[in-house]
């Protein structure tokens, strides 16, 4: 391990400076000043206040969970809307939080309709001490039916226009929270930039139905005898969030700071978002399930990761993985791997045999007189399925093969500039 001094975790997201990159996302954990102050005491660097607008009446019930076999919730659904507390109370608490925690980031999430409403609420948020604003263009239920939330986020022209109002009225950095409920995130990110945003945050929740009560015949979570679609979040959405973050980070015309959101449950998750171009990360579901103190492990894990990789400051690692994101046609078609099974750690469960024969390429077979399956390397295409199903970490590895073929992409081959190795099983 490196002997470098303690890494500097200070984060700078579009000019919003926080002691570390871990922010609470706008959600129930940031519903009040008392909650946010407890979170800052636990170690959170910033918090995005639960969305302010014209207070509404929320429903009961509000949350639903998608559970793994271990009973841990890996997906989370909510049909809750914005704040149901008076604006005067929220602004008074924002001022108190900033007075007591001047070095922590307080970002205020906002959602209203008209230009004048935006002007007024932005002024009030800044007067209360907001370090930045987050425009909620992502709420996928309740508010979008009223012309707000994802109804704005799904229309680049609306996104740009309302962002331009906020940019005109604000004297602090403006982040646009983007909806994932689109085919392509890039036009919406570019619209936010065109409107004058200082950065973006993504992803907001995904429109979803979490499940059905098969005895009552009602969608969950139940509100009397009915329900509706809600916003999906939690660890299960992380791959979608990473894809959208990376799509913007690699877009040459974009170039704005990003605050990453979506399924961050550990320091490893946070590192992935940072490596794909995020300057900060926002957490919600994990805090709802486990409490504010989850940030302690996140901070310690990130610090040790940075020390191990000799990153002195966050900016040294932000975006390091972005160049690895290529279009499919640019990948090296001649790069080849095969499965290798470690006989010392294999427990002989045969999970890889079943998976390969029923779901992949029929190249792993039971071995006579041995608990360790046999890999027919002449048929193995390196698909990784065996490694995914193996219950023993590190038992199955995908080993690169020196096949004698020069690197060549599909695009090279189509252009007549590359030779592709023969397919496995081609006789």
C-alpha positions as MATLAB code, in Angstrom:
seq = 'XXXXXXXXXXXXXXXXXXXXXXXXXXXXXXXXXXXXXXXXXXXXXXXXXXXXXXXXXXXXXXXXXXXXXXXXXXXXXXXXXXXXXXXXXXXXXXXXXXXXXXXXXXXXXXXXXXXXXXXXXXXXXXXXXXXXXXXXXXXXXXXXXXXXXXXXXXXXXXXXXXXXXXXXXXXXXXXXXXXXXXXXXXXXXXXXXXXXXXXXXXXXXXXXXXXXXXXXXXXXXXXXXXXXXXXXXXXXXXXXXXXXXXXXXXXXXXXXXXXXXXXXXXXXXXXXXXXXXXXXXXXXXXXXXXXXXXXXXXXXXXXXXXXXXXXXXXXXXXXXXXXXXXXXXXXXXXXXXXXXXXXXXXXXXXXXXXXXXXXXXXXXXXXXXXXXXXXXXXXXXXXXXXXXXXXXXXXXXXXXXXXXXXXXXXXXXXXXXXXXXXXXXXX';
ca = [
       0.000    0.000    0.000;
       1.118    3.543   -0.752;
       2.654    5.560    2.102;
       1.154    8.835    0.839;
      -0.435   11.225    3.308;
      -4.170   11.164    3.946;
      -6.024   11.891    0.684;
      -8.069   15.076    0.443;
     -11.751   14.165    0.031;
     -12.902   17.753   -0.518;
     -15.392   17.869   -3.385;
     -16.128   20.686   -5.818;
     -19.328   20.206   -7.790;
     -19.975   23.194  -10.053;
     -18.576   25.504   -7.379;
     -20.383   23.844   -4.458;
     -17.571   22.939   -2.046;
     -18.211   20.127    0.457;
     -15.921   18.303    2.936;
     -16.412   15.061    1.016;
     -18.352   13.941   -2.078;
     -21.118   12.174   -0.155;
     -24.418   14.040   -0.316;
     -27.875   13.025    0.804;
     -30.254   13.043   -2.159;
     -33.483   15.017   -2.081;
     -35.879   12.585   -0.397;
     -37.374   11.690    3.005;
     -33.916   11.690    4.728;
     -33.644   15.445    3.933;
     -37.181   16.400    4.872;
     -36.224   18.646    7.796;
     -33.411   20.654    9.304;
     -33.156   18.362   12.317;
     -32.565   15.374   10.039;
     -29.928   17.124    7.966;
     -28.036   18.323   11.031;
     -27.950   14.766   12.366;
     -26.671   13.630    8.967;
     -23.897   16.240    8.982;
     -22.916   15.090   12.478;
     -22.636   11.548   11.069;
     -20.238   12.730    8.369;
     -22.237   13.617    5.256;
     -20.597   16.364    3.233;
     -23.758   17.813    1.727;
     -27.509   17.422    1.520;
     -30.095   18.203   -1.132;
     -33.192   19.444    0.682;
     -36.408   17.572   -0.063;
     -38.050   19.339   -2.992;
     -39.731   22.628   -2.175;
     -42.731   23.911   -4.082;
     -46.341   24.456   -3.236;
     -46.746   21.945   -0.359;
     -48.990   19.022   -1.213;
     -50.973   16.309    0.548;
     -49.120   13.003    0.335;
     -50.673    9.543    0.258;
     -50.565    6.606    2.652;
     -49.027    4.059    2.013;
     -46.021    5.403    0.090;
     -43.188    2.874   -0.257;
     -42.735   -0.573   -1.763;
     -39.745   -2.907   -1.854;
     -38.301   -5.506   -4.227;
     -36.516   -8.121   -2.146;
     -33.637  -10.444   -2.918;
     -33.775  -14.034   -1.655;
     -31.721  -12.862    1.321;
     -34.701  -10.601    2.214;
     -32.613   -7.459    1.606;
     -34.446   -4.826   -0.432;
     -32.527   -4.363   -3.678;
     -35.178   -2.204   -5.335;
     -37.331    0.489   -3.794;
     -40.435    2.251   -5.067;
     -42.070    5.391   -3.770;
     -45.225    7.277   -4.704;
     -44.485   10.176   -2.376;
     -44.364   13.709   -3.783;
     -42.578   16.904   -2.744;
     -42.560   18.501    0.691;
     -45.790   18.510    2.656;
     -44.369   21.030    5.160;
     -44.960   24.813    4.917;
     -42.354   26.733    2.924;
     -41.785   29.209    5.750;
     -40.800   26.351    8.039;
     -38.440   24.871    5.455;
     -36.688   28.171    4.764;
     -36.315   28.898    8.470;
     -34.698   25.474    8.971;
     -32.385   25.939    5.965;
     -31.091   29.151    7.544;
     -30.518   27.387   10.862;
     -28.645   24.493    9.242;
     -26.338   26.871    7.358;
     -25.717   28.893   10.502;
     -24.657   25.807   12.435;
     -22.858   23.979    9.598;
     -21.285   26.673    7.396;
     -18.749   24.317    5.775;
     -21.293   21.720    4.674;
     -23.219   21.923    1.430;
     -26.921   22.721    1.536;
     -28.455   22.381   -1.911;
     -32.144   23.163   -2.198;
     -34.306   21.157   -4.595;
     -37.068   23.183   -6.223;
     -40.130   22.495   -8.380;
     -42.741   25.087   -9.341;
     -44.533   26.076  -12.546;
     -44.475   29.687  -13.703;
     -41.548   32.030  -14.301;
     -42.612   34.258  -11.418;
     -42.933   31.285   -9.066;
     -39.386   30.258  -10.010;
     -38.136   33.809   -9.398;
     -39.731   33.985   -5.956;
     -38.739   30.555   -4.669;
     -35.164   30.879   -5.933;
     -34.777   34.203   -4.126;
     -36.180   32.755   -0.917;
     -33.888   29.709   -1.100;
     -30.801   31.852   -1.643;
     -31.804   34.316    1.069;
     -32.098   31.339    3.445;
     -28.488   30.381    2.691;
     -28.614   27.754   -0.063;
     -25.168   26.917   -1.453;
     -26.760   25.678   -4.662;
     -30.060   24.814   -6.278;
     -31.246   21.551   -7.823;
     -34.093   21.842  -10.317;
     -36.291   18.762   -9.992;
     -37.052   17.801  -13.586;
     -37.352   14.129  -12.760;
     -40.292   13.236  -10.497;
     -42.103   10.469  -12.447;
     -45.472   10.517  -10.690;
     -47.988   12.975   -9.312;
     -46.126   16.132  -10.279;
     -45.576   15.246  -13.938;
     -49.349   14.973  -14.412;
     -49.430   18.636  -13.360;
     -46.838   19.683  -15.953;
     -43.793   19.552  -13.645;
     -41.111   16.977  -12.795;
     -40.421   14.503  -15.605;
     -42.920   16.322  -17.826;
     -40.211   18.997  -18.053;
     -37.264   16.604  -17.993;
     -38.560   14.609  -20.956;
     -38.841   17.689  -23.175;
     -35.465   19.280  -23.969;
     -37.090   22.566  -25.031;
     -38.925   22.900  -21.702;
     -35.808   21.810  -19.824;
     -33.755   24.525  -21.526;
     -36.367   27.257  -21.040;
     -36.967   26.698  -17.333;
     -33.269   26.188  -16.677;
     -32.644   29.552  -18.315;
     -35.077   31.166  -15.874;
     -33.226   29.653  -12.928;
     -29.842   30.641  -14.354;
     -31.119   34.205  -14.751;
     -32.520   34.452  -11.232;
     -29.867   32.552   -9.274;
     -26.644   33.841   -7.771;
     -25.567   30.335   -6.668;
     -24.773   27.247   -8.787;
     -27.739   25.611  -10.519;
     -27.879   21.847  -10.999;
     -30.549   20.235  -13.183;
     -31.779   16.858  -11.949;
     -32.397   14.747  -15.033;
     -35.049   12.092  -15.501;
     -34.017    8.601  -16.664;
     -37.431    8.123  -18.262;
     -36.091    8.960  -21.732;
     -34.555    6.990  -24.603;
     -31.342    9.045  -24.622;
     -30.065   11.164  -21.744;
     -27.655   13.227  -23.854;
     -30.168   15.652  -25.475;
     -31.568   16.461  -22.048;
     -28.115   17.064  -20.585;
     -27.264   19.325  -23.523;
     -30.557   21.189  -23.040;
     -29.641   21.882  -19.417;
     -26.274   23.199  -20.565;
     -27.889   25.367  -23.232;
     -30.176   26.805  -20.560;
     -27.207   27.894  -18.481;
     -27.011   25.141  -15.855;
     -23.767   24.922  -13.894;
     -24.059   21.141  -13.643;
     -26.468   18.226  -13.588;
     -27.473   15.479  -11.199;
     -28.719   12.078  -12.304;
     -30.537    9.829  -12.243;
     -33.892   10.602  -10.718;
     -36.198    7.652  -10.099;
     -37.473    5.361  -12.857;
     -41.200    5.057  -13.540;
     -42.234    1.662  -12.209;
     -44.745   -0.708  -10.673;
     -42.950   -2.509   -7.844;
     -45.304   -5.465   -7.558;
     -48.820   -6.792   -7.070;
     -50.473   -8.130   -3.923;
     -51.566  -11.472   -5.379;
     -54.139  -12.081   -2.630;
     -55.819   -8.667   -2.693;
     -55.245   -8.167   -6.472;
     -53.918   -4.647   -5.905;
     -50.715   -2.963   -7.064;
     -48.263   -2.151   -4.251;
     -47.980    0.043   -2.229;
     -51.713    0.037   -1.571;
     -53.666    3.244   -1.064;
     -56.985    1.800    0.015;
     -57.943   -0.555   -2.807;
     -55.741    0.900   -5.532;
     -52.305    2.292   -6.319;
     -50.275    3.876   -9.113;
     -46.864    3.866  -10.757;
     -44.025    5.227   -8.656;
     -40.331    6.024   -8.754;
     -37.871    3.085   -8.738;
     -34.529    3.421   -6.974;
     -32.086    1.432   -4.853;
     -29.179   -0.903   -5.756;
     -31.098   -2.441   -8.663;
     -30.998    0.802  -10.673;
     -27.239    1.366  -10.405;
     -26.396   -0.098  -13.848;
     -28.892    2.237  -15.506;
     -27.530    5.209  -13.602;
     -23.925    4.355  -14.483;
     -24.818    4.096  -18.164;
     -26.512    7.497  -18.236;
     -23.766    9.188  -16.221;
     -21.110    7.758  -18.544;
     -23.084    8.723  -21.649;
     -22.984   12.368  -20.586;
     -19.421   12.262  -19.281;
     -18.112   11.016  -22.645;
     -20.150   13.476  -24.718;
     -17.682   16.101  -26.055;
     -20.354   18.803  -26.285;
     -21.463   18.408  -22.654;
     -18.593   19.035  -20.254;
     -20.557   20.042  -17.134;
     -19.955   18.761  -13.583;
     -22.089   15.769  -12.578;
     -23.527   14.719   -9.245;
     -24.217   10.988   -9.544;
     -27.293    9.287   -8.122;
     -28.730    5.784   -8.345;
     -28.204    2.709   -6.204;
     -25.132    3.867   -4.280;
     -24.956    1.591   -1.254;
     -21.216    1.384   -0.512;
     -17.897    3.121   -1.064;
     -17.275    0.826   -4.033;
     -20.465    2.044   -5.700;
     -19.393    5.632   -5.076;
     -15.963    4.986   -6.595;
     -17.590    3.654   -9.772;
     -19.594    6.861  -10.173;
     -16.535    9.015   -9.510;
     -14.454    7.076  -12.043;
     -17.204    7.638  -14.612;
     -17.020   11.394  -14.214;
     -19.002   12.418  -11.125;
     -17.682   15.109   -8.790;
     -20.055   14.083   -6.004;
     -22.541   11.304   -5.303;
     -25.987   11.369   -3.740;
     -27.463    8.616   -1.578;
     -31.065    8.027   -0.570;
     -32.331    4.442   -0.420;
     -29.391    3.040    1.549;
     -29.899    5.706    4.198;
     -33.622    4.952    4.371;
     -32.839    1.275    4.928;
     -29.801    1.573    7.204;
     -29.558    5.103    8.590;
     -27.187    8.056    8.286;
     -24.150    6.237    9.703;
     -23.623    4.289    6.486;
     -21.527    7.272    5.429;
     -18.812    6.330    7.904;
     -17.867    3.210    5.924;
     -18.213    5.139    2.665;
     -15.743    7.795    3.784;
     -13.264    5.270    5.182;
     -13.504    3.041    2.124;
     -13.028    5.904   -0.321;
     -10.055    7.239    1.631;
      -8.346    3.837    1.662;
      -9.069    3.304   -2.037;
      -7.527    6.673   -2.889;
      -4.499    5.931   -0.733;
      -4.025    2.517   -2.366;
      -4.139    4.067   -5.856;
      -2.071    7.140   -4.944;
      -4.883    9.600   -5.597;
      -4.066   12.685   -3.530;
      -7.373   14.431   -4.282;
     -10.723   13.587   -5.795;
      -9.946   15.342   -9.065;
      -7.132   12.827   -9.622;
      -9.659   10.009   -9.992;
     -12.771   11.679  -11.394;
     -13.417   10.398  -14.921;
     -10.522    7.914  -15.016;
     -12.779    5.187  -16.477;
     -14.576    7.360  -19.045;
     -12.129    6.614  -21.928;
     -12.882    2.888  -21.542;
     -16.513    3.445  -22.612;
     -16.681    2.718  -26.355;
     -19.350    1.938  -28.906;
     -19.837   -1.790  -29.533;
     -18.343   -1.570  -33.005;
     -15.110   -0.154  -31.563;
     -14.391   -3.116  -29.273;
     -11.495   -5.462  -30.021;
     -13.160   -8.514  -31.556;
      -9.901  -10.455  -31.385;
      -9.527  -10.178  -27.627;
     -10.233  -13.677  -26.282;
     -10.678  -15.222  -22.847;
     -11.436  -18.708  -21.574;
     -12.691  -19.930  -18.210;
     -10.169  -21.346  -15.746;
     -11.362  -23.232  -12.659;
      -9.114  -23.300   -9.575;
      -9.157  -26.914   -8.334;
      -7.966  -25.833   -4.880;
     -11.074  -23.745   -4.200;
     -13.724  -25.488   -6.325;
     -16.389  -27.119   -4.105;
     -17.806  -29.283   -6.874;
     -21.297  -27.781   -6.783;
     -21.608  -28.078  -10.589;
     -23.431  -24.724  -10.815;
     -21.133  -23.741  -13.671;
     -21.897  -26.985  -15.524;
     -25.648  -26.393  -15.375;
     -25.367  -22.711  -16.324;
     -22.993  -23.341  -19.222;
     -24.970  -26.232  -20.675;
     -28.442  -24.739  -20.257;
     -27.710  -21.035  -20.636;
     -24.460  -20.594  -22.497;
     -22.120  -22.520  -24.814;
     -21.899  -26.137  -23.581;
     -18.171  -26.044  -22.896;
     -18.044  -27.044  -19.182;
     -18.577  -30.712  -18.379;
     -18.445  -32.985  -15.313;
     -15.031  -34.626  -15.022;
     -14.766  -38.342  -14.447;
     -13.340  -39.089  -11.013;
     -13.036  -35.430   -9.994;
     -15.284  -32.875   -8.312;
     -13.744  -30.176  -10.510;
     -15.568  -29.678  -13.843;
     -13.596  -29.722  -17.096;
     -13.507  -26.701  -19.431;
     -13.318  -27.439  -23.155;
     -11.291  -24.383  -24.097;
     -11.766  -25.010  -27.804;
     -15.490  -24.239  -27.331;
     -15.303  -21.642  -24.524;
     -16.197  -18.153  -25.746;
     -15.386  -16.387  -22.477;
     -18.962  -15.311  -21.799;
     -18.423  -15.033  -17.978;
     -21.656  -16.857  -17.012;
     -19.819  -19.571  -15.103;
     -17.942  -16.952  -13.107;
     -21.193  -15.146  -12.316;
     -22.958  -18.230  -10.932;
     -19.957  -19.648   -9.041;
     -20.563  -19.321   -5.272;
     -16.829  -19.228   -4.461;
     -15.193  -15.825   -5.057;
     -12.124  -16.117   -7.266;
     -12.615  -19.795   -8.068;
     -13.346  -19.139  -11.752;
     -11.326  -16.577  -13.661;
     -11.459  -15.474  -17.283;
      -7.917  -15.837  -18.615;
      -6.798  -13.906  -21.730;
      -5.679  -16.076  -24.673;
      -2.731  -15.228  -26.913;
      -4.377  -16.262  -30.175;
      -1.954  -14.580  -32.553;
      -4.500  -12.164  -34.026;
      -3.862   -8.429  -34.054;
      -6.477   -6.188  -32.370;
      -9.343   -5.437  -34.750;
     -12.795   -3.940  -34.210;
     -15.967   -4.740  -36.088;
     -15.690   -1.323  -37.681;
     -12.147   -2.166  -38.848;
     -13.364   -5.449  -40.308;
     -16.256   -3.820  -42.188;
     -13.827   -1.245  -43.585;
     -11.524   -4.048  -44.754;
      -8.757   -3.011  -42.356;
      -8.772   -5.922  -39.915;
      -8.849   -9.717  -39.783;
     -11.130  -11.401  -37.264;
     -10.270  -14.673  -35.555;
     -12.508  -17.653  -36.413;
     -15.550  -18.223  -34.239;
     -15.366  -20.973  -31.624;
     -16.982  -24.166  -32.858;
     -16.485  -23.245  -36.551;
     -15.165  -26.400  -38.191;
];
